[in-house]
Amino acid sequence: MSHKSGFVSIVGSPNVGKSTLMNRLVGEKLSIVTSKAQTTRHRILGIVNDEDYQIVFSDTPGVVNAAYKLHENMMDYVNASLKDADVLLFITDMKENEMNHLETLEKIKSLKIPVLCLINKIDLGDQTKVVERINYWQEQLPKAIICPISALHEFNLEKVWDRILEFVPESPAYYDKDELSDRPMRFFVSEIVREKIFMHCEKEVPYSCQVEIEEYIEEPNLTRIRVLIIVERDSQKGIVIGKGGEMLKKIGREARIEIEKFIDQKVFMETFVKVDKDWRSTANKLKKYGY
């Protein structure tokens, strides 16, 4: 039997469940997931390997109208994923009546590759609403295959897998078969910390935070990590640290526990906060932070 390999991009509006879908398809938590929109900032690859295939999933930031230079960079990841995909998973949900970024929708309509339109969170609606959404998206994307799913509850994901394996081309593997992602461990550690900031900090604060791993030292029985949380304002620094340092302790404690599970080793972690004014709007600062 011939070997298949392909790139499968996951694209959609913020907070429709793209990261949850990729984590379920890959079988590992690679993308952070919160109830807040625009949690994902980077393009994250998750690699699924089998004897007969290698599927490279690409989780992308939610499609947005740019308000910061950071948003422009995030949209660059989305546009790149549309260009190099062998299969596109366009994900929407029961609450999204129409896509807010018409330019991206037009690009999806013009694609020559197979497009699966996945209507997520169908557990939150009744049968009438599901049928209404199916009819709407079939009209918007007449060449797409429409599939109602629940990524959280893994409903209909087997059908999605069958379609992916049907459409990806015959090809040798692009990555070593033991790789799970193209990202280094430091990246996933920083994302876990950022997830905890999103969970515990309100309003603009989590969107203003960048997490850098200044030190990552693996010892035989312990990994030492030094984390720097960057914010844009002194007031945001005070919020992240919290009264008596309690917020920073909570973020660090919860992140450390999850990192220990992720790397399967004991972790000693130090966490600090620094102000870097307007980093989201400054091109050279964005480049420094990997955007």
C-alpha positions as CSV (number, residue, x, y, z in Angstrom):
1,M,0.0,0.0,0.0
2,S,1.4,3.4,-0.9
3,H,2.3,6.0,1.7
4,K,0.3,9.3,2.1
5,S,1.4,12.6,3.5
6,G,-0.2,16.0,3.5
7,F,-0.7,19.3,5.2
8,V,-4.2,19.9,6.7
9,S,-4.9,23.5,7.7
10,I,-7.5,24.5,10.3
11,V,-9.0,27.9,9.6
12,G,-11.9,29.9,11.1
13,S,-13.1,32.8,13.2
14,P,-11.9,33.2,16.8
15,N,-13.3,30.9,19.4
16,V,-15.1,28.4,17.2
17,G,-13.0,25.5,18.4
18,K,-10.0,25.2,16.1
19,S,-7.5,24.4,18.8
20,T,-9.8,21.9,20.5
21,L,-10.3,20.2,17.1
22,M,-6.5,19.9,16.5
23,N,-5.8,18.6,19.9
24,R,-8.5,15.9,19.4
25,L,-7.2,15.0,16.0
26,V,-3.6,14.8,17.1
27,G,-4.4,13.1,20.4
28,E,-2.2,15.6,22.4
29,K,-2.7,19.0,23.8
30,L,-0.5,21.1,21.6
31,S,-2.6,24.2,21.2
32,I,-3.8,26.1,24.3
33,V,-7.5,26.3,24.8
34,T,-9.5,29.0,26.7
35,S,-13.0,30.5,26.5
36,K,-11.5,33.8,25.3
37,A,-11.2,34.7,21.6
38,Q,-7.8,35.1,19.9
39,T,-6.0,32.8,22.3
40,T,-3.9,31.2,19.5
41,R,-1.3,33.6,18.1
42,H,1.1,31.3,16.1
43,R,0.7,28.7,13.5
44,I,1.2,25.4,15.3
45,L,1.9,22.1,13.6
46,G,0.7,18.9,15.0
47,I,1.9,15.7,13.3
48,V,0.1,12.4,13.3
49,N,2.1,9.4,12.2
50,D,1.1,5.9,11.1
51,E,2.8,3.2,9.1
52,D,0.8,4.2,6.0
53,Y,0.5,8.0,6.4
54,Q,1.7,11.2,8.0
55,I,-0.8,14.0,8.5
56,V,0.5,17.5,9.4
57,F,-2.2,19.5,11.0
58,S,-1.8,23.3,11.1
59,D,-3.7,25.2,13.8
60,T,-3.9,28.9,13.0
61,P,-5.0,32.1,14.8
62,G,-8.6,33.1,14.5
63,V,-9.4,35.2,11.4
64,V,-9.6,38.9,12.6
65,N,-9.7,42.4,11.2
66,A,-6.3,43.8,12.3
67,A,-6.3,46.3,15.2
68,Y,-2.6,45.8,16.1
69,K,0.6,45.0,14.1
70,L,0.4,41.7,16.0
71,H,-2.9,40.9,14.4
72,E,-1.4,41.6,10.9
73,N,1.3,39.0,11.7
74,M,-1.3,36.5,12.9
75,M,-3.2,36.9,9.7
76,D,0.0,36.2,7.8
77,Y,0.0,32.8,9.4
78,V,-3.6,32.2,8.3
79,N,-2.9,33.2,4.7
80,A,0.2,31.1,4.5
81,S,-1.8,28.1,5.8
82,L,-4.3,28.6,3.0
83,K,-1.5,28.6,0.4
84,D,0.3,25.4,1.4
85,A,-2.6,23.2,2.5
86,D,-3.5,19.9,0.7
87,V,-6.8,19.8,2.6
88,L,-8.6,22.7,4.4
89,L,-10.7,22.3,7.5
90,F,-12.8,25.4,7.6
91,I,-14.4,25.5,11.1
92,T,-17.4,27.4,12.2
93,D,-19.9,26.9,15.0
94,M,-23.6,27.0,15.9
95,K,-23.3,30.7,17.1
96,E,-21.6,32.1,14.0
97,N,-24.2,33.3,11.6
98,E,-21.8,34.6,9.0
99,M,-18.0,34.9,8.8
100,N,-16.8,38.4,9.9
101,H,-13.8,38.4,7.5
102,L,-15.2,38.3,4.0
103,E,-11.7,38.5,2.3
104,T,-10.8,35.1,3.9
105,L,-14.1,33.6,2.9
106,E,-13.6,34.6,-0.7
107,K,-10.1,33.0,-0.6
108,I,-11.6,29.8,0.7
109,K,-14.2,29.8,-2.1
110,S,-11.5,30.1,-4.7
111,L,-9.3,27.3,-3.4
112,K,-8.7,24.3,-5.7
113,I,-8.1,21.9,-2.9
114,P,-10.7,19.9,-1.0
115,V,-12.5,21.9,1.7
116,L,-14.3,20.4,4.7
117,C,-16.7,22.9,6.3
118,L,-17.0,21.7,9.9
119,I,-19.9,23.1,11.9
120,N,-18.7,22.7,15.5
121,K,-20.5,22.7,18.8
122,I,-23.7,21.1,17.5
123,D,-24.3,19.8,21.0
124,L,-25.3,23.4,21.8
125,G,-28.2,23.5,19.3
126,D,-31.3,21.5,18.2
127,Q,-31.8,19.6,15.0
128,T,-33.6,22.5,13.3
129,K,-30.7,24.9,14.0
130,V,-28.1,22.3,12.7
131,V,-30.0,21.8,9.5
132,E,-30.3,25.6,9.1
133,R,-26.5,26.0,9.5
134,I,-25.8,23.1,7.1
135,N,-28.0,24.7,4.4
136,Y,-26.4,28.2,5.0
137,W,-22.9,27.0,4.6
138,Q,-23.7,24.7,1.7
139,E,-24.9,27.9,-0.1
140,Q,-21.8,29.9,0.9
141,L,-19.4,27.1,0.0
142,P,-21.1,25.0,-2.6
143,K,-17.9,23.0,-3.4
144,A,-17.2,22.1,0.2
145,I,-18.2,19.0,2.1
146,I,-20.3,20.1,5.1
147,C,-20.0,18.1,8.3
148,P,-21.6,18.8,11.7
149,I,-19.3,17.9,14.6
150,S,-18.6,18.4,18.2
151,A,-14.8,18.6,18.7
152,L,-15.1,18.7,22.5
153,H,-17.2,15.4,22.5
154,E,-15.4,13.9,19.5
155,F,-18.7,13.5,17.6
156,N,-18.2,12.8,13.9
157,L,-14.4,13.1,14.0
158,E,-14.0,9.6,12.5
159,K,-15.8,10.9,9.4
160,V,-13.5,13.9,9.3
161,W,-10.5,11.5,9.5
162,D,-11.9,9.3,6.7
163,R,-12.2,12.3,4.4
164,I,-8.7,13.6,5.3
165,L,-7.1,10.2,4.5
166,E,-9.1,10.1,1.3
167,F,-7.9,13.5,0.1
168,V,-4.2,13.7,1.1
169,P,-1.9,12.9,-1.7
170,E,0.6,10.0,-2.0
171,S,3.9,11.2,-0.7
172,P,6.8,10.2,1.6
173,A,6.8,11.6,5.1
174,Y,7.8,15.3,5.5
175,Y,9.0,14.9,9.1
176,D,10.6,12.1,11.1
177,K,8.0,9.6,12.2
178,D,8.7,10.2,15.9
179,E,8.0,13.9,15.7
180,L,4.8,15.4,17.2
181,S,5.3,19.0,16.2
182,D,7.8,21.3,14.5
183,R,7.9,23.5,17.7
184,P,10.6,23.1,20.4
185,M,9.7,22.3,24.0
186,R,10.3,25.9,25.1
187,F,7.4,27.0,22.9
188,F,4.9,24.6,24.5
189,V,6.1,25.6,28.0
190,S,5.5,29.3,27.1
191,E,2.1,28.5,25.7
192,I,1.1,26.7,28.9
193,V,2.0,29.7,31.0
194,R,0.1,32.0,28.6
195,E,-3.0,29.8,28.8
196,K,-3.0,30.3,32.6
197,I,-2.7,34.0,32.2
198,F,-5.8,33.9,29.9
199,M,-7.6,31.8,32.4
200,H,-7.0,34.1,35.4
201,C,-6.6,37.6,34.1
202,E,-9.4,39.7,32.7
203,K,-10.1,42.2,29.9
204,E,-7.1,43.4,27.9
205,V,-4.4,42.0,30.2
206,P,-4.0,38.5,28.7
207,Y,-3.9,40.0,25.2
208,S,-1.1,42.3,26.2
209,C,1.1,39.5,27.6
210,Q,3.9,37.7,25.9
211,V,5.8,34.8,27.5
212,E,9.5,34.2,27.0
213,I,11.4,31.2,28.3
214,E,14.8,32.7,29.4
215,E,16.2,29.4,30.7
216,Y,15.3,25.8,30.1
217,I,17.8,23.4,31.7
218,E,17.2,19.6,31.7
219,E,18.9,17.7,34.6
220,P,18.6,13.9,35.2
221,N,15.7,14.3,37.6
222,L,14.6,17.9,37.3
223,T,14.0,20.6,34.6
224,R,14.7,24.2,35.6
225,I,12.7,26.8,33.9
226,R,13.0,30.6,34.1
227,V,9.9,32.4,32.7
228,L,9.5,36.0,31.8
229,I,6.0,37.5,31.3
230,I,6.1,40.6,29.2
231,V,3.3,43.2,29.5
232,E,2.8,46.6,27.9
233,R,2.0,48.8,30.9
234,D,3.0,49.1,34.6
235,S,-0.6,48.7,35.6
236,Q,-0.8,45.4,33.7
237,K,2.4,44.3,35.6
238,G,0.6,45.0,38.9
239,I,-2.4,42.9,37.8
240,V,-0.3,39.9,36.7
241,I,1.7,40.0,39.9
242,G,-1.4,40.5,42.1
243,K,-1.7,41.5,45.7
244,G,1.2,40.1,47.6
245,G,2.3,38.3,44.5
246,E,-0.7,35.9,44.7
247,M,-1.8,36.1,41.0
248,L,1.7,35.3,39.8
249,K,2.0,32.4,42.2
250,K,-1.3,31.0,41.0
251,I,-0.3,31.3,37.3
252,G,3.2,29.7,38.1
253,R,1.8,26.9,40.2
254,E,-0.9,25.8,37.7
255,A,1.5,26.1,34.8
256,R,4.2,24.1,36.6
257,I,1.8,21.2,37.3
258,E,0.7,21.0,33.7
259,I,4.3,21.3,32.4
260,E,5.3,18.4,34.6
261,K,2.6,16.3,33.0
262,F,3.6,17.4,29.5
263,I,7.3,16.6,29.9
264,D,6.9,13.8,32.4
265,Q,9.4,15.2,34.8
266,K,9.7,17.3,38.0
267,V,10.0,21.1,37.3
268,F,11.5,23.9,39.2
269,M,10.1,27.2,37.8
270,E,10.8,30.8,38.5
271,T,8.4,33.5,37.0
272,F,9.1,37.2,36.5
273,V,7.2,40.1,35.0
274,K,8.6,42.9,32.8
275,V,7.2,45.9,31.0
276,D,8.0,46.3,27.3
277,K,5.8,49.3,26.2
278,D,3.6,48.8,23.1
279,W,5.3,45.6,22.0
280,R,2.2,44.5,20.1
281,S,2.4,47.5,17.8
282,T,6.2,47.6,17.1
283,A,7.5,45.6,14.2
284,N,11.0,45.0,15.6
285,K,9.7,43.9,19.0
286,L,7.3,41.5,17.3
287,K,10.2,40.0,15.4
288,K,12.2,39.7,18.6
289,Y,9.3,37.7,20.1
290,G,9.0,35.4,17.2
291,Y,6.1,36.9,15.2
